[in-house]
Amino acid sequence: MIHDLRRLLRCHPRTVDLVVAATLLACSFPGSVMTLPGRTLEVPWWPGVLVTGVSSLALLWRRTLPRTTVVVTLGGAMAVAALGYILTVLVIGPLMVALYTLARGADRTTANLFTACGIALLLGTALVVGPDTEPLVLKLVGPVFWLLLPTSLGTTTRLRAAYLEAVQARAEHAERTRENEARHRVTEERMRIARDLHDVVAHHLVLANLQAATVVRLMRSRPEEAERIATELAGTTLSAVRELKATVGLLRHTDDSETPSGPAPGLAQLAELAASFEHAGLSVTVNTEGRPRPLSAGADLTAYRIVQEALTNVTKHAGTGSAEVRLSYAHDRLGITVTDHGGTATPHSPARPSSPVPTGGYGVIGMRERALSAGGRLRAGHRPEGGFEVVTELPLLPHTQNSLA
């Protein structure tokens, strides 16, 4: 109810000003005939009503010209004091409303300056020109109180409105920040899933394509070996289906309560990964330098995916039947180097181009993004002595965490 009334008043400011002016004009009648106990009215009532009416009329411009309105209503209050009327709220009401409006819209210094000047001028007029029969305390205390009150209320209202506006602005900023953060996390998750899908699909489809081509080529001349490779092809496609199901299953999770379908691959499965490329005619050698130390779960998955993508690129693009994976453990970093020497394909593998393209497709881009997301870096390019090389550095877990493991 109160909220609806406030909204109605804000929507009709001119009507509110007319009602306020009419109310103050009506109050000027009893204010102009008010006297002290035991004394008679020494001046007629109509001059006070006329002066107060002019001051009330000036309130119609209090929103657009607040300073001018204060000056006009202050002149009316000084005229009322000079005529000998008692300075009560009934006759100086227009000045009080004008000071309240000024304090609500202007800064504190301006409001206090106008109020101080108004008090000084009004008291000076009452002391110099006003009637001598009125007690001095009534001349001093009454006007000071009645003029300080609207200024204080107006300043308080202005500060409260500013505080509420600041709170609302902070709330809107926080809401925008939450929305931006949520969109950023969704984008990162989509990129991560896209990289996983790319790695899984590229790796298994390349192996399946090479195995299928080998089966076709050996079907007549060497049917036993063709049958063995066909069996391995079935295992390759089954593994692809499992990994695709695990990756796509992440898109169906509605909350974190669901458990993943299986453990994420890591360097512990590097030997199995290397063995899977033998079916495609690529012999992978894995060498380790330094004392092996654990990585975080994200970095471990990143290392596995980078090696998988690099070896897949070797299988697709490099005309060689061998590749080398070297793991170098340092104080706080793990170096991963995947190299091939180019050359020609092995007799049992289909012909491939001589070397991979360093920036072609999304493979190298995805590997670089994975390394950066794990706090590492990646470099890929041709080797001076021939072939292609992918070098990655990833952070290791601190020693304090290793000792607790």
JOVENDA-V791776 format. One record per pair of residues at least 6 apart in sequence whose ideal C-beta (glycine too) atoms are under 6 Angstrom apart, sorted by the first residue. I is the first residue (numbers start at 1). J is the second residue. If there is no record, write none. Layout:
i = <I:I>
j = <J:J>
This chain:
i = <9:17:17:21:21:24:24:24:25:25:27:28:28:29:30:31:31:31:32:32:32:33:33:34:35:42:43:43:47:48:48:51:51:51:52:54:55:55:55:56:58:58:58:59:59:61:62:62:62:66:66:66:69:70:70:70:73:73:73:74:74:77:77:77:78:78:80:81:81:81:81:82:82:84:85:87:87:89:96:99:99:99:100:100:100:102:102:103:103:103:103:104:104:104:108:111:115:115:118:119:119:122:123:126:195:196:197:198:198:199:199:199:200:200:202:203:203:204:204:206:206:206:207:207:208:208:208:210:211:211:211:213:214:215:215:215:218:218:219:232:246:246:249:264:265:266:266:267:267:270:273:274:274:277:277:280:281:281:281:281:282:283:283:284:285:286:287:288:289:290:291:292:293:293:294:295:296:298:299:299:302:302:303:303:305:306:306:306:307:309:309:310:310:311:313:313:314:314:317:317:318:318:318:319:319:319:319:319:320:320:320:320:321:323:324:325:326:327:328:332:333:334:334:335:336:337:338:339:340:340:341:341:342:342:342:342:345:345:355:356:358:358:364:367:368:371:371:371:374:375:376:376:377:378:379:380:382:383>
j = <16:59:60:56:59:56:93:94:53:56:90:49:52:49:90:88:90:91:45:48:49:41:45:86:41:84:83:84:83:80:85:76:79:80:91:76:73:76:94:94:69:72:73:94:97:69:69:98:101:101:102:105:98:98:102:114:94:95:98:95:118:92:95:122:122:125:91:87:125:126:130:125:129:131:91:142:143:146:150:115:150:151:150:153:154:111:114:111:151:154:155:154:157:158:155:151:147:151:147:144:147:143:143:139:366:247:247:362:366:305:308:309:243:244:312:308:312:236:240:312:315:316:236:280:233:236:237:280:229:233:279:350:229:226:229:230:225:226:226:279:261:262:261:301:304:300:304:300:303:286:308:284:286:284:311:315:321:346:348:349:315:321:322:323:324:325:326:327:328:329:329:329:329:396:397:396:397:374:374:394:370:374:336:394:370:367:370:392:325:363:367:338:390:323:356:363:323:340:353:356:340:355:356:343:344:345:352:354:340:341:342:343:346:340:339:338:337:336:335:396:393:394:396:393:392:391:390:389:387:388:386:387:354:355:386:387:351:352:388:388:380:381:380:378:378:377:378:392:394:395:393:394:393:392:391:390:388:389>
